[in-house]
Amino acid sequence: MLIVHPHFHPRRSGATVHVELIAKAQGTMREVMVIGEQMPPELPHLTWRELWRRSGVERVLWHAHRNNELLWAYLLRLFGRKLVIVFTSHSPRPVGYFTKFIIRFAEKVVTLNTMAAEWVKTTSTIVQHGVDLSRFRPPSSRQEAFRALKLQGQSAIGVVGRVRPNKGQGDFVEAIAPLLPRFPEVTPVLVGLAKGGDEAWAKGLVEKSGGRVVLAGEHRDVVPWYQGFSILVHPSYAEAFSMVLIEAMATGCCVVATRIAAVPEVIEDGKTGFLFEPGDVEGLRKILERLLADPALVERVGLAARAEAERRRGIETEAKALFEVYDAAAES
């Protein structure tokens, strides 16, 4: 059965990255194609003409990741196309009434964590994201990886993600700024796009840090940054399932993250990372102070994070779990 991953969104997002990864991994095991925007050319692309032809004579598994992709599937079925529909909810918050209504017509629904499973108000299967462990891996030398970033100091601590208030970079800067005079060798970095009014806000964060925070901008390839960081802070207020967490864990970073959504299901506090409550600047500062004063602890937790990623967070593990969902959907 042909598996199709649609992507009908004008810009790249976390969901985009996920679709790329899972389509590539699944494509080594079954026939998988993508259709829509922003998909890399190396993936097998399906034309609308070919989709129409094949779904008229054979069953096609349509794995939707957004409402509009789900609606397209229903429209195709109205015209007699033989689609088996699976929908993954990527929402970082309770879904709306419209979404709750339309996902009930999919054969199977996938959610990313126990909280999201409650939000959709229908039966779902939890399948958490994985990463390419061959790409996201620890550097042979973190010190050399740091030097390759051409930053000041001797080590880096950073946040990766869109730079805006609800991602929590303001909390990170507020927490670390008072610690910087004690740790002059540490360079704090924000990696990500600051757009529109957020650009001025980001520059204000640099001022609050006395000029110590580096705005690295947006980078399509974030692996060198993970490998050059000793500590990765993820202070976000809302996420469905953050790829940043498992990417950083896979590269051996010591991760400090807010206790939201699926995060406690991914990080064991004190063993594979550290957790704090969203907005708790003082709590974050205490964790950072402890870590900056104890590089051996940072390294130990980073190694444990990589081991956890190898056990449970590989993209092949996710691909196989989704195949089980697809097979169940085809039989329903």
N, C-alpha and C positions, 0 to 999 in steps of 0.2 A: 504494500500500500504506500503510495506517494505521501510524504509528509511535507506540508507547506507552512512556512513561517512568514506571514505578511508583516509589513512594516509601513504603515501609512501615517507617517509623522514627518514634518518638514525639517526637524533638526535632530541632532544626535543627543541621546540622553542615556541614563543608566539602563533603561529598558532596551535601547538600541544595542548597547554593548552585550547585553545578555543574549539577545536574539542572534547576534553574530557568533558568539561563543558556542551556544547550544547547537546552532545549525551546522557549524563546522565540526563539532564533536560527533553529533548524530550522523553526519554525512559519511563518516568512516565506517558506519555499521549498517545503515539503511539508505534508501533513496530519499534525500531531503533537498528541497529547493526553497528559495526566498522570492518574494514578490513585493514591489513597492519601492520606497525611497531610502536613501542613505545606506544601502547595503553595499559592502565592498565587492569589487568586480571578481575577486577570486572565488566567491561563493557561487554555486549554480543558481542562475536566475530563471524564473518561470515567467513566460509571457501570458497575458490575459487570453490570447487565442489558444495557447496550448492548455491552459487551465480549463477553459471552456470545453475543449475537446476531450481531455482526459477525464474530467469530472462527469462527463456525459456517459462514459462507457465503463468507468471503474470508480470505486470508492476512494476518496482523497481525504486525508486527515488534515484539517485546517486548525493550526494552533494560533489562536488570536491572543494578543497581549494588550489590546486597547479596545474601548467600546466601538469605535468606528470599524475596526477590523472584524469585530463580532457581527456588526450589522451588515457588513458586506457578505459575510458567510450566509446569513439568513436570507439576504436578497438572492444570492446564487441558488439557494435551495428552493426558493419560490419559483425559480425558472427551471426547476427539475434537475439541478446539479446534485451529484451524490457526495455530499460533504458530511464527514464526521467531525464534529466541532469540539475542540478543547479550548478553554479560556483560562489564562493565568491573570490573577488580580495582582497588580504591582502597586496598588494604592497605599500610601503611607498613613492613611487616615480612614475612618469609616466610610464605606462607599455610599453613594446616593441612592435614592429610591429607584431611579431609572436603571442604574447598573444592577441593583438587586433583582429587578424585574427581568432584564434581558438575559442575564447569565443563567437563569433557570432553564432556558431552552437549549443550552449547550449540553452535550452528552456527559462531559466531565469538567469540573472546575478545579484549578490548582491554586493554592495559596502558599505564601512564603513563610508563615509562622502561625503560632496558635492564636494570636490576637487577630490577625487578618482572617483566619478561618471563622472567627466569631463575627467579624464585620460583614461577611458576605451573606450571612443568614441562609445558607444552603449547604448541602453536603459538599465537602471539598477534600482534596488530598494535599497534604503539606509536602512540598518538594523544595528544598532550599537550594540556592545557587551554588555553583562551583566555579573554580578558576582553572586556567591552564597552568598546571604546576611546573611545566617545563619552561614557561615564559616567566612566570612570577616565582622566582627562586632567590635565595639569599646570595649575595655577592661573594666572590672568593675572598675579598677583603673589604669590609665596610668602610675602613678608613680611606682606601683608595677610591671607593665609590663616592664618598663624601668629597674628596678632593676634585673629582671629575665634575662636580656641580659648580666649582669655582666660587664657593661661598667663603666668607670670612670665618675665622674661628677654627675649632677642631672637631665639632660635631654639630648635627642639625636635628631639630625637633620641628615637626610640621603638621599642617592640616592640608588634606587633599580634597578638593571639591569646589563647586560653585561658591564664589565669595559673596555672601549675603547674610543678613541678620539671622534668618532661621536655620542657617547651617552652623551657627555657634562660634564663628571665628572671633566675634567680639568677646565672648566668655574666655576663649583661649588667651587672647592678648591681655585681658584684664587679670587673668590668673598668673600668667608668666612674667608680666612686666616687673612686678616687685622682686622677682627672683633673679633677674638678669644681672644686676650689679654683682651678685655673689658668684655668678657663673658666666664670666666674660668669654669663655671659650665656646659657648653654645649660641648657635644662630637659629632663631625661630623663623619659619618660612610658611607662607600661604601660597599653595599651588592651586590655581583655578581661575576661571573667568570672573571678573568684576564688571558688570554691565550696567549702563545707565547711571542712575543715582547711586548704585552700589559702589561705583568706582570712587566717588568722593568719600564714601563711608570707609572704604578700604584704606585710602590714604590717611584718613583720620586715625585708623588703628596703628599705622606706622608711627604717627606722631605720639600716640599714647605710649608707645614702647620706647620712646626716646630715639627713634630712628633705627632700632635694632631689628625690627621685623622686616623681612624681605618679601616683596610681592613678586612672585616668580611668574605670574600669568598662567595662561592656559597651555597645557601640553597634551598632545594626543597620546604620546608615549610617556606614561607616568612611572614605568618600571625603574628608570635611573633614580628617580626621586625617592621611591620606597627603599631602594638599595642604599641610598646615601643617607637616609634618615636612621637615627637610632630609635627614636620614639615617634609614633604616629598618633596624633590626637584626633578623635572624631567626636566633636562636641555638638552634633546636630540635634535639633529638637524633634524632627519627624523623618522617618525613613520606613519604607516597606521592607527592604532588605538591602543593606548597603554593600555593594561590591568592594568599596574601599576597604572595609574591614578585612575581608578574606584575602584580598590582594596583598594588603600589608602584612597579614599573618603569614601568608605563603612566602613572602620575601624576608621573613625573620625579624620584622619590626616588633618592638614592644608597643602594643596598642593600648591606648587609654580612650574609652568611649562612654557615651551617655547610655544609661540603662533604659533603652527604648525598644519597642517592638521586638524584633528577633534577636537583638544583641545579646541578652543573657542566654539565649539558646546557642550562640556561637562562641562566646568568650566565657571561660570559667574565671571568675574574679580572683585575682591573686596568683593564678597559675598560668593561664594563656593570655593574660591581659589584665586590665584594671577597669572598673566601672564606677561611674558617678552619676548622680541625678541631673537631669537637664537643668541648666541654669545655675547649678551649684558651683559658683566660682571658687569659693573657699575650699570646697571638697576637691575640686580639680587642682587647685594650687598645692594642697597637701600631698596629693599623689605625685605631682611633678617635682616638688621639692625632694621627696624621698627618692625618686628615680634619678634625678640629676646628681644627687649626692652618692649614688650607688650604681656605677656603670656595670658592675658584675651582675646585679639583679636585672638590669635592663637586658643584658645579653642572655641570661638564663631564661627569662620569660619569652624573649624573642625565639629562642631555640624550641621552647615548648609550643609556641604558636605555630611554627613551621611543622613540627611533628603532628599537631592536631590537623593542620591543613592537609597533610599527606594522608592521614587516616580517613578524613570525612569530607573534604572540601574540593576534591578534584572534579573537573568538569565531566569526566567520564562517569562518575558516580551519579551526577545529576541526569546525564543523558539516559542512562539505563533506568533510573527511577521514572523518568517521563515516558519511556517506552512502555513500561507497565501500565501507566495511565492510558496511553494511546490504545493499547491492546484491549483494556477493559472498556474503553469508549466504543471501540469497534464491535465489541460483543453485546453492548447494551441495546 
